[in-house]
Amino acid sequence: MFRIFHYLDAVCKEQSFSKAAQRLYISQPSLSITIRNFENEIGIQLFDRSSFPIQLTDVGVVYMEGVQRILAIEHELEAYIDDITELKSGKLILGAAHLFASYLIPRFIAQFSEKYPQLEIQLKEADMFTLQNLLLKGEVDIIIESGEFDDALFKAVPLYKEQTLLAVPLSDPINLSLGSFRLSVQDVLSNRHIDESVPCVSFVAFSKRRFLILEKGHDMRNRLLQACRENGFEPQICMVINQLMTAYNMVEQQMAVSFVSDTIVKLCGKKENVAFYKIPQSVRNINLIYSKNRYATKAMQEFINFVTTISKCGIDSLLKKE
């Protein structure tokens, strides 16, 4: 019974029998026949094969909700058994946005794997909204993120604080009139931007500038829109992009202004063609987040303890570009 549920789950996620078969390491005809026989057995057509990509029927949507609950229970039972074996086997699935998935989590994984070499670790990359849904579905164990979350559903473990900065092309004439507020990349690398004596710039000064903005689902997009609207203007958007790192690189190429994080600045090192400005209400927490409604496995607990211990030693040393 559990095998067919995994088959159904794979087809549902891939929206294709052939892709699901590749994922399951079985032939496509065998998968199609197995699911068709199962549909005949229960007297329900779960998939609309006439659509492209393949979609669930109305009754299939309801049926798969039950299947997902059963698979979540199976996952928890497997996790419990893995705990008994003292992490000599098992799986830990982590999730993060592009920046953390590319530059931060790999450093955690490399060190954590040295301690638990037999533990299988997977990493999924997505935006904040998708990651939280994956947590609720039990498809991810822990995520690292900076956005808002529902504390009735999720438990957050603070990792470190990150500062949002306004990045401006150095060639922009506005830098001449805002010299007393302007920060250099070296100021950010030396943490001068978090000094309380450094003033915040008035965001209204940039109401006529063009902005690079992230796609929907990104916390930094929400922050930029909120800052503009609180200052009485809508941003002139020159481009919508998917990654914060890309936005930073485009600012360096003198294209437009954008919000960036001091994490990115520290990871990228010295970029001399960008000016930075401190803005009000710019601090956000970077958290490890997991679902309150799921069993917290030993692997999850060990990873959380491991990462929080590292962060207490100083996050700047971790972010330092090698």
C-alpha positions as CSV (number, residue, x, y, z in Angstrom):
1,M,0.0,0.0,0.0
2,F,2.8,2.5,0.9
3,R,4.5,1.8,-2.4
4,I,1.5,2.9,-4.5
5,F,1.1,6.0,-2.3
6,H,4.7,6.9,-3.2
7,Y,3.9,6.3,-6.9
8,L,0.9,8.6,-6.7
9,D,2.8,11.2,-4.9
10,A,5.6,11.2,-7.5
11,V,3.1,11.6,-10.4
12,C,1.3,14.4,-8.6
13,K,4.5,16.3,-8.0
14,E,6.1,15.8,-11.4
15,Q,2.8,16.1,-13.3
16,S,4.1,13.5,-15.7
17,F,4.2,9.7,-15.7
18,S,7.5,9.7,-17.5
19,K,9.2,12.1,-15.1
20,A,7.8,10.3,-12.1
21,A,9.0,7.0,-13.5
22,Q,12.5,8.4,-13.8
23,R,12.4,9.6,-10.3
24,L,11.2,6.2,-9.0
25,Y,13.7,4.3,-11.2
26,I,10.9,2.2,-12.8
27,S,9.7,2.1,-16.4
28,Q,6.9,4.5,-17.5
29,P,4.6,1.7,-18.8
30,S,4.9,-0.2,-15.5
31,L,4.1,2.9,-13.5
32,S,1.1,3.8,-15.8
33,I,-0.3,0.3,-15.5
34,T,0.1,0.1,-11.8
35,I,-1.7,3.4,-11.2
36,R,-4.4,2.5,-13.7
37,N,-5.0,-0.8,-11.9
38,F,-5.1,0.9,-8.5
39,E,-7.7,3.4,-9.9
40,N,-9.8,0.5,-11.1
41,E,-9.5,-1.2,-7.7
42,I,-10.7,1.8,-5.7
43,G,-13.2,2.9,-8.4
44,I,-11.9,6.4,-8.7
45,Q,-10.0,8.2,-11.5
46,L,-7.3,10.2,-9.7
47,F,-5.6,11.8,-12.7
48,D,-6.9,13.7,-15.7
49,R,-4.7,12.3,-18.4
50,S,-6.2,14.5,-21.1
51,S,-4.6,17.6,-19.6
52,F,-1.0,18.7,-20.1
53,P,0.7,18.7,-17.7
54,I,-1.3,15.9,-16.0
55,Q,-3.6,17.2,-13.3
56,L,-5.5,15.6,-10.4
57,T,-9.3,15.2,-10.9
58,D,-11.5,16.9,-8.2
59,V,-11.8,13.7,-6.3
60,G,-8.1,13.1,-6.9
61,V,-7.3,16.3,-5.0
62,V,-9.2,15.1,-2.0
63,Y,-7.7,11.6,-2.1
64,M,-4.2,12.9,-2.4
65,E,-4.7,15.1,0.7
66,G,-5.2,11.9,2.6
67,V,-2.3,10.2,0.9
68,Q,0.0,13.1,2.0
69,R,-1.1,12.7,5.6
70,I,-0.3,9.0,5.5
71,L,3.1,9.6,3.9
72,A,3.8,12.3,6.6
73,I,3.1,9.7,9.3
74,E,5.3,7.2,7.6
75,H,8.1,9.8,7.5
76,E,7.7,10.4,11.2
77,L,7.9,6.7,12.0
78,E,11.0,6.4,9.9
79,A,12.5,9.4,11.6
80,Y,11.8,7.8,15.0
81,I,13.5,4.6,14.0
82,D,16.5,6.6,12.6
83,D,16.8,8.3,16.0
84,I,17.1,4.9,17.7
85,T,20.1,4.1,15.5
86,E,21.9,7.2,16.8
87,L,22.1,8.9,13.4
88,K,24.0,6.0,11.9
89,S,21.5,6.3,9.1
90,G,18.6,8.6,8.2
91,K,17.9,11.8,6.2
92,L,17.9,15.5,6.9
93,I,16.2,17.8,4.4
94,L,17.1,21.5,4.5
95,G,15.6,24.4,2.6
96,A,16.8,27.9,1.9
97,A,16.6,30.8,-0.5
98,H,19.3,31.1,-3.2
99,L,21.8,33.2,-1.1
100,F,21.8,30.9,1.9
101,A,21.6,27.7,-0.2
102,S,24.6,28.8,-2.2
103,Y,26.9,30.4,0.3
104,L,25.9,29.7,3.9
105,I,24.3,26.2,4.3
106,P,27.1,24.4,2.4
107,R,29.5,25.5,5.1
108,F,27.2,24.1,7.8
109,I,26.6,20.9,5.9
110,A,30.3,20.3,5.3
111,Q,31.1,20.5,9.0
112,F,28.0,18.6,10.1
113,S,28.7,15.8,7.7
114,E,32.1,15.3,9.2
115,K,30.4,14.5,12.5
116,Y,27.6,12.4,11.0
117,P,29.0,11.0,7.8
118,Q,26.3,8.3,7.4
119,L,23.4,10.8,7.6
120,E,22.0,11.7,4.2
121,I,21.5,15.4,3.8
122,Q,19.4,17.0,1.0
123,L,19.1,20.7,0.2
124,K,16.1,22.3,-1.5
125,E,16.2,25.9,-2.8
126,A,13.1,28.0,-3.1
127,D,11.5,31.3,-2.1
128,M,10.1,32.0,1.4
129,F,6.5,31.2,0.6
130,T,7.4,27.9,-1.1
131,L,9.7,26.8,1.7
132,Q,7.1,27.4,4.4
133,N,4.6,25.2,2.4
134,L,7.2,22.5,2.1
135,L,7.7,22.6,5.9
136,L,4.0,22.2,6.4
137,K,3.8,19.3,4.0
138,G,6.7,17.5,5.7
139,E,8.9,17.7,2.6
140,V,11.5,19.8,4.3
141,D,12.8,19.4,7.9
142,I,14.4,22.8,8.6
143,I,14.7,26.0,6.6
144,I,16.9,29.1,7.0
145,E,15.0,32.2,6.2
146,S,14.6,35.9,7.0
147,G,10.9,36.5,6.3
148,E,7.8,36.6,8.5
149,F,6.3,33.4,9.7
150,D,3.2,32.2,11.6
151,D,4.4,31.4,15.1
152,A,1.3,29.2,15.6
153,L,2.7,26.9,12.9
154,F,6.4,27.3,13.1
155,K,9.1,27.3,15.7
156,A,12.0,29.7,15.1
157,V,15.6,29.5,16.4
158,P,17.4,32.8,16.0
159,L,20.7,32.5,14.1
160,Y,21.9,36.0,13.6
161,K,20.7,39.5,12.8
162,E,21.1,40.9,9.3
163,Q,21.0,44.5,8.2
164,T,19.2,45.7,5.0
165,L,21.0,48.5,3.1
166,L,20.1,50.6,0.1
167,A,22.8,50.0,-2.6
168,V,23.3,52.8,-5.1
169,P,25.5,52.9,-8.2
170,L,28.6,55.0,-7.3
171,S,28.1,57.0,-10.5
172,D,24.7,58.2,-9.4
173,P,24.9,62.0,-8.8
174,I,22.7,61.6,-5.7
175,N,25.8,60.4,-3.8
176,L,27.3,63.8,-4.0
177,S,24.5,65.4,-2.0
178,L,24.2,62.6,0.5
179,G,27.9,62.4,1.4
180,S,27.3,62.5,5.2
181,F,25.1,59.4,4.9
182,R,27.1,57.5,2.4
183,L,28.9,54.3,3.4
184,S,31.6,52.5,1.5
185,V,31.9,48.7,1.1
186,Q,34.8,48.9,3.6
187,D,32.4,50.5,6.1
188,V,30.0,47.6,5.8
189,L,32.8,45.0,6.0
190,S,34.0,46.6,9.2
191,N,30.4,46.8,10.6
192,R,30.4,50.6,10.7
193,H,26.8,50.5,9.3
194,I,25.5,49.0,12.5
195,D,27.0,51.8,14.7
196,E,24.1,53.8,16.2
197,S,26.0,57.0,15.5
198,V,25.7,56.4,11.8
199,P,22.5,58.2,10.6
200,C,19.8,56.7,8.4
201,V,19.1,58.4,5.1
202,S,15.7,59.8,4.2
203,F,14.2,57.3,1.8
204,V,12.2,60.1,0.1
205,A,15.4,61.2,-1.5
206,F,15.3,58.2,-3.8
207,S,11.6,58.6,-5.0
208,K,12.8,59.5,-8.5
209,R,15.3,56.7,-8.8
210,R,14.7,53.4,-10.7
211,F,14.7,50.2,-8.5
212,L,15.6,46.6,-9.0
213,I,13.0,44.5,-7.2
214,L,12.8,40.8,-6.4
215,E,9.9,38.5,-7.5
216,K,6.9,37.9,-5.4
217,G,7.6,35.6,-2.4
218,H,10.8,37.3,-1.4
219,D,11.0,39.1,1.9
220,M,13.3,41.8,0.5
221,R,10.7,42.7,-2.1
222,N,8.1,43.3,0.6
223,R,10.5,45.4,2.6
224,L,11.3,47.6,-0.4
225,L,7.6,48.2,-1.3
226,Q,6.8,48.9,2.3
227,A,9.6,51.5,2.6
228,C,8.5,53.3,-0.5
229,R,4.9,53.4,0.4
230,E,5.6,54.6,4.0
231,N,7.4,57.5,2.4
232,G,4.6,58.3,0.0
233,F,5.7,57.0,-3.3
234,E,5.5,53.9,-5.5
235,P,8.9,52.7,-6.8
236,Q,9.9,53.1,-10.4
237,I,10.7,49.4,-11.2
238,C,13.3,48.9,-13.9
239,M,13.5,45.1,-13.6
240,V,12.1,42.2,-11.6
241,I,14.7,39.6,-10.8
242,N,14.8,36.4,-8.8
243,Q,18.0,36.6,-6.8
244,L,19.3,39.2,-4.4
245,M,22.9,38.5,-5.5
246,T,21.9,39.3,-9.1
247,A,20.4,42.6,-7.9
248,Y,23.7,43.5,-6.1
249,N,25.7,42.7,-9.2
250,M,23.5,44.9,-11.3
251,V,23.9,47.8,-9.0
252,E,27.6,47.4,-9.4
253,Q,27.1,47.6,-13.1
254,Q,25.4,51.0,-12.5
255,M,22.0,49.9,-13.6
256,A,19.7,51.0,-10.8
257,V,19.3,51.1,-7.0
258,S,18.3,48.1,-4.9
259,F,17.9,46.8,-1.4
260,V,20.7,44.4,-0.4
261,S,21.7,42.7,2.8
262,D,25.0,43.2,4.6
263,T,25.3,39.4,4.4
264,I,25.7,39.6,0.6
265,V,28.2,42.5,0.9
266,K,30.4,40.4,3.3
267,L,30.2,37.3,1.1
268,C,31.1,39.2,-2.1
269,G,33.9,41.2,-0.6
270,K,35.1,44.5,-2.0
271,K,32.9,46.0,-4.8
272,E,34.2,49.6,-5.2
273,N,31.5,50.8,-7.6
274,V,28.6,50.8,-5.0
275,A,27.6,53.2,-2.3
276,F,25.5,52.1,0.6
277,Y,22.9,53.9,2.8
278,K,21.5,52.9,6.2
279,I,17.7,52.9,6.3
280,P,15.2,52.9,9.2
281,Q,13.8,49.6,10.5
282,S,16.4,47.7,8.5
283,V,17.2,44.8,10.9
284,R,15.8,41.4,10.2
285,N,16.4,38.1,12.0
286,I,17.9,35.1,10.2
287,N,16.2,32.0,11.7
288,L,16.3,28.3,11.6
289,I,12.6,27.3,11.3
290,Y,10.8,24.0,11.6
291,S,7.1,22.9,11.9
292,K,5.6,22.8,15.4
293,N,3.2,20.0,14.2
294,R,5.9,17.5,13.3
295,Y,8.2,15.3,15.3
296,A,11.6,17.0,15.7
297,T,14.0,14.2,14.9
298,K,17.4,13.7,16.5
299,A,19.0,14.8,13.3
300,M,17.0,18.0,13.3
301,Q,17.9,18.7,17.0
302,E,21.6,17.9,16.4
303,F,21.7,20.2,13.4
304,I,20.0,23.1,15.2
305,N,22.4,22.7,18.2
306,F,25.4,22.5,15.8
307,V,24.5,25.6,13.8
308,T,23.5,27.8,16.8
309,T,26.8,26.9,18.5
310,I,28.7,28.1,15.4
311,S,26.7,31.3,15.2
312,K,27.6,32.1,18.8
313,C,31.3,32.1,17.9
314,G,30.7,35.0,15.6
315,I,28.7,35.0,12.3
316,D,31.2,37.4,10.7
317,S,33.9,34.7,10.7
318,L,31.4,32.3,9.1
319,L,30.4,34.8,6.4
320,K,34.0,35.8,5.6
321,K,34.8,35.2,2.0
322,E,37.4,32.4,1.7
